[in-house]
Amino acid sequence: MLRKIGRLFVIKTRFEAFVIIYALALGATTRGAAYLEEYPGLGGQLLFLATTGAVFLAGAAILDGLKAKKKLDDLETDASAQIELSSDQR
């Protein structure tokens, strides 16, 4: 049962990744707007920039992770197919 619940928190597709990145961006801009009100001037602008920049870094990491997982799954599929072929030849 815990495994089924745990699978809900795994990003499987690019669409899911973009939805999560969008949600992160909404939160970051809301937090950045609060920084602009709390720290007017350059300090608030730099904090706003930091919050939005963090979303770019997180989004890139999420998308790279998906790409690496897909490549790993492809390699595992190829390896298992090769193992089956070699066992059939014996």
C-alpha positions, 0 to 999 in steps of 0.5 A: 500500500505504501508503494502505491502511495509512493508512486504518486510522488514520482515524476514519470512524464515531461508533462508532469515535470512541466506542471510541477515546474509551473507550480514552483514558478508560481510559488517563487513569484509569490514569494518574490513579490513578498520580498519586493514589499518587505525589502524595497529597492535593490535588495528586494529585486535581488531576492526576487531574482534569486527565487525565480532563478532557483526555479530555473535550476530546479526545472533543469534538474527535473528535466535532466533527471527524466532524460537520464531515467529514460536513457537508463530504462532504454539501456536496461531494456537493451541489456535484457534483450541481449541476455535473452538472445544469448540464452536462446542461442545456447 
